[in-house]
Every structure is written in C-alpha cells, then in structure tokens.
Amino acid sequence: MSLLKGPTLAMSGGGFRSTLFQIGALARLNEFGLLPKLACL
C-alpha cells in the first residue's frame, strides 16, 4: 500500500545528457499543467 496520494515520477541520473533530458521532461510536464499534480518526484 502506497503512502502517497496521487501520481509520482521517478527519474534516473547518469550524466549531463540525462540531466538535460530530465529538465526538458519537467518543463514539458509543467507546460501541460501536470507537474503540480505530482505527489512526489
């Protein structure tokens, strides 16, 4: 049973290119209004 209420997002690290990709993904989620709805990153 999960303690978090709502969707969560898991991101993997690994280096500079991975970081740039994750920042882009977060920016896109924010544009669609989905980032504030996440319970946990």
mmCIF file as Biopython writes it, N, C-alpha, C and O atoms, coordinates in Angstrom:
data_model
#
loop_
_atom_site.group_PDB
_atom_site.id
_atom_site.type_symbol
_atom_site.label_atom_id
_atom_site.label_alt_id
_atom_site.label_comp_id
_atom_site.label_asym_id
_atom_site.label_entity_id
_atom_site.label_seq_id
_atom_site.pdbx_PDB_ins_code
_atom_site.Cartn_x
_atom_site.Cartn_y
_atom_site.Cartn_z
_atom_site.occupancy
_atom_site.B_iso_or_equiv
_atom_site.auth_seq_id
_atom_site.auth_asym_id
_atom_site.pdbx_PDB_model_num
ATOM 1   N N  . MET A ? 1  ? 0.845  -1.186 0.000   1.0 0.0 1  A 1 
ATOM 2   C CA . MET A ? 1  ? 0.000  0.000  0.000   1.0 0.0 1  A 1 
ATOM 3   C C  . MET A ? 1  ? 0.883  1.238  0.000   1.0 0.0 1  A 1 
ATOM 4   O O  . MET A ? 1  ? 1.802  1.352  0.811   1.0 0.0 1  A 1 
ATOM 5   N N  . SER A ? 2  ? 0.603  2.167  -0.912  1.0 0.0 2  A 1 
ATOM 6   C CA . SER A ? 2  ? 1.403  3.382  -1.038  1.0 0.0 2  A 1 
ATOM 7   C C  . SER A ? 2  ? 0.944  4.441  -0.028  1.0 0.0 2  A 1 
ATOM 8   O O  . SER A ? 2  ? -0.248 4.587  0.244   1.0 0.0 2  A 1 
ATOM 9   N N  . LEU A ? 3  ? 1.898  5.157  0.507   1.0 0.0 3  A 1 
ATOM 10  C CA . LEU A ? 3  ? 1.586  6.249  1.429   1.0 0.0 3  A 1 
ATOM 11  C C  . LEU A ? 3  ? 1.287  7.548  0.688   1.0 0.0 3  A 1 
ATOM 12  O O  . LEU A ? 3  ? 0.725  8.480  1.264   1.0 0.0 3  A 1 
ATOM 13  N N  . LEU A ? 4  ? 1.659  7.608  -0.575  1.0 0.0 4  A 1 
ATOM 14  C CA . LEU A ? 4  ? 1.464  8.823  -1.359  1.0 0.0 4  A 1 
ATOM 15  C C  . LEU A ? 4  ? 0.120  8.788  -2.071  1.0 0.0 4  A 1 
ATOM 16  O O  . LEU A ? 4  ? -0.284 7.754  -2.602  1.0 0.0 4  A 1 
ATOM 17  N N  . LYS A ? 5  ? -0.554 9.901  -2.078  1.0 0.0 5  A 1 
ATOM 18  C CA . LYS A ? 5  ? -1.835 10.025 -2.768  1.0 0.0 5  A 1 
ATOM 19  C C  . LYS A ? 5  ? -1.606 10.776 -4.072  1.0 0.0 5  A 1 
ATOM 20  O O  . LYS A ? 5  ? -1.346 11.979 -4.061  1.0 0.0 5  A 1 
ATOM 21  N N  . GLY A ? 6  ? -1.700 10.090 -5.166  1.0 0.0 6  A 1 
ATOM 22  C CA . GLY A ? 6  ? -1.531 10.727 -6.465  1.0 0.0 6  A 1 
ATOM 23  C C  . GLY A ? 6  ? -0.359 10.149 -7.222  1.0 0.0 6  A 1 
ATOM 24  O O  . GLY A ? 6  ? 0.358  9.285  -6.718  1.0 0.0 6  A 1 
ATOM 25  N N  . PRO A ? 7  ? -0.167 10.637 -8.452  1.0 0.0 7  A 1 
ATOM 26  C CA . PRO A ? 7  ? 0.901  10.112 -9.292  1.0 0.0 7  A 1 
ATOM 27  C C  . PRO A ? 7  ? 2.279  10.543 -8.800  1.0 0.0 7  A 1 
ATOM 28  O O  . PRO A ? 7  ? 2.437  11.594 -8.178  1.0 0.0 7  A 1 
ATOM 29  N N  . THR A ? 8  ? 3.251  9.720  -9.089  1.0 0.0 8  A 1 
ATOM 30  C CA . THR A ? 8  ? 4.643  10.020 -8.740  1.0 0.0 8  A 1 
ATOM 31  C C  . THR A ? 8  ? 5.493  9.923  -9.997  1.0 0.0 8  A 1 
ATOM 32  O O  . THR A ? 8  ? 5.064  9.352  -11.000 1.0 0.0 8  A 1 
ATOM 33  N N  . LEU A ? 9  ? 6.692  10.479 -9.945  1.0 0.0 9  A 1 
ATOM 34  C CA . LEU A ? 9  ? 7.592  10.460 -11.093 1.0 0.0 9  A 1 
ATOM 35  C C  . LEU A ? 9  ? 8.976  10.048 -10.620 1.0 0.0 9  A 1 
ATOM 36  O O  . LEU A ? 9  ? 9.521  10.620 -9.676  1.0 0.0 9  A 1 
ATOM 37  N N  . ALA A ? 10 ? 9.533  9.054  -11.284 1.0 0.0 10 A 1 
ATOM 38  C CA . ALA A ? 10 ? 10.893 8.604  -10.987 1.0 0.0 10 A 1 
ATOM 39  C C  . ALA A ? 10 ? 11.782 8.954  -12.173 1.0 0.0 10 A 1 
ATOM 40  O O  . ALA A ? 10 ? 11.433 8.687  -13.323 1.0 0.0 10 A 1 
ATOM 41  N N  . MET A ? 11 ? 12.930 9.550  -11.886 1.0 0.0 11 A 1 
ATOM 42  C CA . MET A ? 11 ? 13.880 9.934  -12.934 1.0 0.0 11 A 1 
ATOM 43  C C  . MET A ? 11 ? 15.233 9.323  -12.608 1.0 0.0 11 A 1 
ATOM 44  O O  . MET A ? 11 ? 15.648 9.278  -11.451 1.0 0.0 11 A 1 
ATOM 45  N N  . SER A ? 12 ? 15.909 8.858  -13.641 1.0 0.0 12 A 1 
ATOM 46  C CA . SER A ? 12 ? 17.232 8.284  -13.422 1.0 0.0 12 A 1 
ATOM 47  C C  . SER A ? 12 ? 18.302 9.312  -13.761 1.0 0.0 12 A 1 
ATOM 48  O O  . SER A ? 12 ? 18.111 10.157 -14.636 1.0 0.0 12 A 1 
ATOM 49  N N  . GLY A ? 13 ? 19.409 9.234  -13.074 1.0 0.0 13 A 1 
ATOM 50  C CA . GLY A ? 13 ? 20.531 10.116 -13.336 1.0 0.0 13 A 1 
ATOM 51  C C  . GLY A ? 13 ? 21.507 9.459  -14.272 1.0 0.0 13 A 1 
ATOM 52  O O  . GLY A ? 13 ? 21.186 8.443  -14.887 1.0 0.0 13 A 1 
ATOM 53  N N  . GLY A ? 14 ? 22.671 10.004 -14.393 1.0 0.0 14 A 1 
ATOM 54  C CA . GLY A ? 14 ? 23.654 9.358  -15.234 1.0 0.0 14 A 1 
ATOM 55  C C  . GLY A ? 14 ? 24.646 10.300 -15.859 1.0 0.0 14 A 1 
ATOM 56  O O  . GLY A ? 14 ? 25.732 9.868  -16.244 1.0 0.0 14 A 1 
ATOM 57  N N  . GLY A ? 15 ? 24.329 11.539 -15.973 1.0 0.0 15 A 1 
ATOM 58  C CA . GLY A ? 15 ? 25.290 12.444 -16.584 1.0 0.0 15 A 1 
ATOM 59  C C  . GLY A ? 15 ? 24.622 13.692 -17.124 1.0 0.0 15 A 1 
ATOM 60  O O  . GLY A ? 15 ? 23.451 13.970 -16.861 1.0 0.0 15 A 1 
ATOM 61  N N  . PHE A ? 16 ? 25.408 14.433 -17.887 1.0 0.0 16 A 1 
ATOM 62  C CA . PHE A ? 16 ? 24.968 15.727 -18.395 1.0 0.0 16 A 1 
ATOM 63  C C  . PHE A ? 16 ? 23.792 15.592 -19.354 1.0 0.0 16 A 1 
ATOM 64  O O  . PHE A ? 16 ? 22.812 16.327 -19.233 1.0 0.0 16 A 1 
ATOM 65  N N  . ARG A ? 17 ? 23.872 14.666 -20.304 1.0 0.0 17 A 1 
ATOM 66  C CA . ARG A ? 17 ? 22.781 14.497 -21.267 1.0 0.0 17 A 1 
ATOM 67  C C  . ARG A ? 17 ? 21.506 14.023 -20.585 1.0 0.0 17 A 1 
ATOM 68  O O  . ARG A ? 17 ? 20.411 14.456 -20.943 1.0 0.0 17 A 1 
ATOM 69  N N  . SER A ? 18 ? 21.641 13.154 -19.624 1.0 0.0 18 A 1 
ATOM 70  C CA . SER A ? 18 ? 20.479 12.679 -18.880 1.0 0.0 18 A 1 
ATOM 71  C C  . SER A ? 18 ? 19.823 13.825 -18.119 1.0 0.0 18 A 1 
ATOM 72  O O  . SER A ? 18 ? 18.598 13.930 -18.075 1.0 0.0 18 A 1 
ATOM 73  N N  . THR A ? 19 ? 20.635 14.671 -17.527 1.0 0.0 19 A 1 
ATOM 74  C CA . THR A ? 19 ? 20.115 15.825 -16.791 1.0 0.0 19 A 1 
ATOM 75  C C  . THR A ? 19 ? 19.362 16.767 -17.716 1.0 0.0 19 A 1 
ATOM 76  O O  . THR A ? 19 ? 18.286 17.251 -17.363 1.0 0.0 19 A 1 
ATOM 77  N N  . LEU A ? 20 ? 19.911 17.032 -18.892 1.0 0.0 20 A 1 
ATOM 78  C CA . LEU A ? 20 ? 19.231 17.907 -19.846 1.0 0.0 20 A 1 
ATOM 79  C C  . LEU A ? 20 ? 17.899 17.316 -20.286 1.0 0.0 20 A 1 
ATOM 80  O O  . LEU A ? 20 ? 16.911 18.036 -20.425 1.0 0.0 20 A 1 
ATOM 81  N N  . PHE A ? 21 ? 17.875 16.006 -20.505 1.0 0.0 21 A 1 
ATOM 82  C CA . PHE A ? 21 ? 16.629 15.354 -20.888 1.0 0.0 21 A 1 
ATOM 83  C C  . PHE A ? 21 ? 15.591 15.485 -19.781 1.0 0.0 21 A 1 
ATOM 84  O O  . PHE A ? 21 ? 14.430 15.792 -20.054 1.0 0.0 21 A 1 
ATOM 85  N N  . GLN A ? 22 ? 15.996 15.257 -18.542 1.0 0.0 22 A 1 
ATOM 86  C CA . GLN A ? 22 ? 15.058 15.327 -17.419 1.0 0.0 22 A 1 
ATOM 87  C C  . GLN A ? 22 ? 14.532 16.752 -17.228 1.0 0.0 22 A 1 
ATOM 88  O O  . GLN A ? 22 ? 13.355 16.934 -16.916 1.0 0.0 22 A 1 
ATOM 89  N N  . ILE A ? 23 ? 15.378 17.751 -17.409 1.0 0.0 23 A 1 
ATOM 90  C CA . ILE A ? 23 ? 14.925 19.142 -17.299 1.0 0.0 23 A 1 
ATOM 91  C C  . ILE A ? 23 ? 13.894 19.441 -18.382 1.0 0.0 23 A 1 
ATOM 92  O O  . ILE A ? 23 ? 12.899 20.121 -18.129 1.0 0.0 23 A 1 
ATOM 93  N N  . GLY A ? 24 ? 14.131 18.935 -19.583 1.0 0.0 24 A 1 
ATOM 94  C CA . GLY A ? 24 ? 13.160 19.110 -20.668 1.0 0.0 24 A 1 
ATOM 95  C C  . GLY A ? 24 ? 11.847 18.421 -20.367 1.0 0.0 24 A 1 
ATOM 96  O O  . GLY A ? 24 ? 10.778 18.971 -20.631 1.0 0.0 24 A 1 
ATOM 97  N N  . ALA A ? 25 ? 11.921 17.224 -19.818 1.0 0.0 25 A 1 
ATOM 98  C CA . ALA A ? 25 ? 10.701 16.499 -19.465 1.0 0.0 25 A 1 
ATOM 99  C C  . ALA A ? 25 ? 9.917  17.242 -18.383 1.0 0.0 25 A 1 
ATOM 100 O O  . ALA A ? 25 ? 8.692  17.338 -18.455 1.0 0.0 25 A 1 
ATOM 101 N N  . LEU A ? 26 ? 10.620 17.762 -17.391 1.0 0.0 26 A 1 
ATOM 102 C CA . LEU A ? 26 ? 9.950  18.524 -16.323 1.0 0.0 26 A 1 
ATOM 103 C C  . LEU A ? 26 ? 9.321  19.802 -16.876 1.0 0.0 26 A 1 
ATOM 104 O O  . LEU A ? 26 ? 8.219  20.176 -16.475 1.0 0.0 26 A 1 
ATOM 105 N N  . ALA A ? 27 ? 10.012 20.467 -17.789 1.0 0.0 27 A 1 
ATOM 106 C CA . ALA A ? 27 ? 9.466  21.682 -18.399 1.0 0.0 27 A 1 
ATOM 107 C C  . ALA A ? 27 ? 8.195  21.365 -19.172 1.0 0.0 27 A 1 
ATOM 108 O O  . ALA A ? 27 ? 7.225  22.122 -19.105 1.0 0.0 27 A 1 
ATOM 109 N N  . ARG A ? 28 ? 8.188  20.252 -19.906 1.0 0.0 28 A 1 
ATOM 110 C CA . ARG A ? 28 ? 7.005  19.867 -20.685 1.0 0.0 28 A 1 
ATOM 111 C C  . ARG A ? 28 ? 5.837  19.495 -19.766 1.0 0.0 28 A 1 
ATOM 112 O O  . ARG A ? 28 ? 4.693  19.863 -20.030 1.0 0.0 28 A 1 
ATOM 113 N N  . LEU A ? 29 ? 6.133  18.767 -18.693 1.0 0.0 29 A 1 
ATOM 114 C CA . LEU A ? 29 ? 5.081  18.442 -17.727 1.0 0.0 29 A 1 
ATOM 115 C C  . LEU A ? 29 ? 4.484  19.714 -17.133 1.0 0.0 29 A 1 
ATOM 116 O O  . LEU A ? 29 ? 3.278  19.794 -16.900 1.0 0.0 29 A 1 
ATOM 117 N N  . ASN A ? 30 ? 5.336  20.701 -16.892 1.0 0.0 30 A 1 
ATOM 118 C CA . ASN A ? 30 ? 4.863  21.969 -16.351 1.0 0.0 30 A 1 
ATOM 119 C C  . ASN A ? 30 ? 3.991  22.705 -17.368 1.0 0.0 30 A 1 
ATOM 120 O O  . ASN A ? 30 ? 2.983  23.305 -16.997 1.0 0.0 30 A 1 
ATOM 121 N N  . GLU A ? 31 ? 4.369  22.665 -18.642 1.0 0.0 31 A 1 
ATOM 122 C CA . GLU A ? 31 ? 3.572  23.314 -19.683 1.0 0.0 31 A 1 
ATOM 123 C C  . GLU A ? 31 ? 2.172  22.721 -19.770 1.0 0.0 31 A 1 
ATOM 124 O O  . GLU A ? 31 ? 1.200  23.441 -19.999 1.0 0.0 31 A 1 
ATOM 125 N N  . PHE A ? 32 ? 2.074  21.425 -19.589 1.0 0.0 32 A 1 
ATOM 126 C CA . PHE A ? 32 ? 0.773  20.760 -19.658 1.0 0.0 32 A 1 
ATOM 127 C C  . PHE A ? 32 ? 0.002  20.834 -18.352 1.0 0.0 32 A 1 
ATOM 128 O O  . PHE A ? 32 ? -1.126 20.347 -18.273 1.0 0.0 32 A 1 
ATOM 129 N N  . GLY A ? 33 ? 0.596  21.442 -17.316 1.0 0.0 33 A 1 
ATOM 130 C CA . GLY A ? 33 ? -0.080 21.584 -16.036 1.0 0.0 33 A 1 
ATOM 131 C C  . GLY A ? 33 ? -0.066 20.322 -15.197 1.0 0.0 33 A 1 
ATOM 132 O O  . GLY A ? 33 ? -0.851 20.202 -14.256 1.0 0.0 33 A 1 
ATOM 133 N N  . LEU A ? 34 ? 0.813  19.374 -15.519 1.0 0.0 34 A 1 
ATOM 134 C CA . LEU A ? 34 ? 0.846  18.109 -14.803 1.0 0.0 34 A 1 
ATOM 135 C C  . LEU A ? 34 ? 1.843  18.102 -13.642 1.0 0.0 34 A 1 
ATOM 136 O O  . LEU A ? 34 ? 1.698  17.305 -12.715 1.0 0.0 34 A 1 
ATOM 137 N N  . LEU A ? 35 ? 2.827  18.956 -13.680 1.0 0.0 35 A 1 
ATOM 138 C CA . LEU A ? 35 ? 3.854  18.961 -12.640 1.0 0.0 35 A 1 
ATOM 139 C C  . LEU A ? 35 ? 3.287  19.236 -11.242 1.0 0.0 35 A 1 
ATOM 140 O O  . LEU A ? 35 ? 3.667  18.546 -10.296 1.0 0.0 35 A 1 
ATOM 141 N N  . PRO A ? 36 ? 2.399  20.209 -11.081 1.0 0.0 36 A 1 
ATOM 142 C CA . PRO A ? 36 ? 1.836  20.441 -9.730  1.0 0.0 36 A 1 
ATOM 143 C C  . PRO A ? 36 ? 0.976  19.302 -9.201  1.0 0.0 36 A 1 
ATOM 144 O O  . PRO A ? 36 ? 0.723  19.227 -7.998  1.0 0.0 36 A 1 
ATOM 145 N N  . LYS A ? 37 ? 0.526  18.414 -10.083 1.0 0.0 37 A 1 
ATOM 146 C CA . LYS A ? 37 ? -0.341 17.312 -9.663  1.0 0.0 37 A 1 
ATOM 147 C C  . LYS A ? 37 ? 0.446  16.110 -9.144  1.0 0.0 37 A 1 
ATOM 148 O O  . LYS A ? 37 ? -0.142 15.167 -8.615  1.0 0.0 37 A 1 
ATOM 149 N N  . LEU A ? 38 ? 1.774  16.139 -9.291  1.0 0.0 38 A 1 
ATOM 150 C CA . LEU A ? 38 ? 2.594  15.022 -8.820  1.0 0.0 38 A 1 
ATOM 151 C C  . LEU A ? 38 ? 2.711  15.041 -7.303  1.0 0.0 38 A 1 
ATOM 152 O O  . LEU A ? 38 ? 2.909  16.095 -6.697  1.0 0.0 38 A 1 
ATOM 153 N N  . ALA A ? 39 ? 2.589  13.878 -6.704  1.0 0.0 39 A 1 
ATOM 154 C CA . ALA A ? 39 ? 2.709  13.773 -5.264  1.0 0.0 39 A 1 
ATOM 155 C C  . ALA A ? 39 ? 4.173  13.722 -4.827  1.0 0.0 39 A 1 
ATOM 156 O O  . ALA A ? 39 ? 4.513  14.135 -3.719  1.0 0.0 39 A 1 
ATOM 157 N N  . CYS A ? 40 ? 5.035  13.210 -5.711  1.0 0.0 40 A 1 
ATOM 158 C CA . CYS A ? 40 ? 6.440  13.040 -5.348  1.0 0.0 40 A 1 
ATOM 159 C C  . CYS A ? 40 ? 7.297  12.934 -6.606  1.0 0.0 40 A 1 
ATOM 160 O O  . CYS A ? 40 ? 6.883  12.360 -7.614  1.0 0.0 40 A 1 
ATOM 161 N N  . LEU A ? 41 ? 8.482  13.492 -6.526  1.0 0.0 41 A 1 
ATOM 162 C CA . LEU A ? 41 ? 9.473  13.336 -7.621  1.0 0.0 41 A 1 
ATOM 163 C C  . LEU A ? 41 ? 10.534 12.394 -7.154  1.0 0.0 41 A 1 
ATOM 164 O O  . LEU A ? 41 ? 11.473 12.106 -7.896  1.0 0.0 41 A 1 
#
